[in-house]
Amino acid sequence: MTKLLEQALRQVEQLPEGEQDAAAGALLDYVKHMRDMRLTDAQAAEVRRRRADPNRKLLSHAEARERIGRLGS
């Protein structure tokens, strides 16, 4: 998580000055939300089971964006 946060901060610094506050605020909201979110033992076990499956289907970035887009409609 630390590496991702550092990368996100570097990207925020590259934004125009007027957009940095909004982006930094969104990033802080996300970090707070992630800190508050916890998996149950059963959910964690299911994540481990799925990650251990050598035949799991991985999505491309485009496929993931398409599925996420359909969730919003």
N, C-alpha and C positions, 0 to 999 in steps of 0.2 A: 504494500500500500504506500509505503514511503516514497518509492521510486515514482509511482504514478502521481502522487501528490506533487513531488518536485517537478515532474514534467508538466503538469497542469499549471503550476505557478510560473514556469518559464514561458508557457504559451500565453498566460494572462499578461505577463510583462511585455509581450510582443504586440499586444493589441493597442490601438490608438488610445490615448489617455482618457478620452470620454467614455470608452467602453470598459476600461479596466475595473472601475468600481462595481459595475453590474456583474461582470464575470467573476470577480473575487467574491462578491456576495453570494452568487449562485454556488460557487465552489465551497464556501463555508457552510451553506445550507446543506449541501450534499454530504459533507464530512460529518456534520451533526446528525443527519439522518442515518448514515451508516453506523455511527457509534451507537445509536439507539436501537438499531435492528439486531436481533439475535435469532439464531436458528434453534429450534428444539433439538433434542438428541435424535429423534426420529428423522427430522429433516437433514441433519448433518450426516446421519448414516446413509440416507438416500443419495446425497451428493457424493459421498465416498463410493457407494455402489456404482453409480453411473460413471464416475470418472475412472473406475477400475475396469470397465467394460472395454476390451480392446477393439470391439466392433462398433463402438458408438459412432453415430453420425454427426459429423461436424459441419457447420454451416459456413459458407463464405460470408464476407462482410456484406455483400449485396443481398444475399438471401436473408440475413439477419435483419437488415434495414427494411426489407420488404415485409417481413413478418411483423416487425414492430409497427410499421406504418399501417398495416391492416388492423392491429389492435386499437389504434386510435380512431378508426372510423366506425 
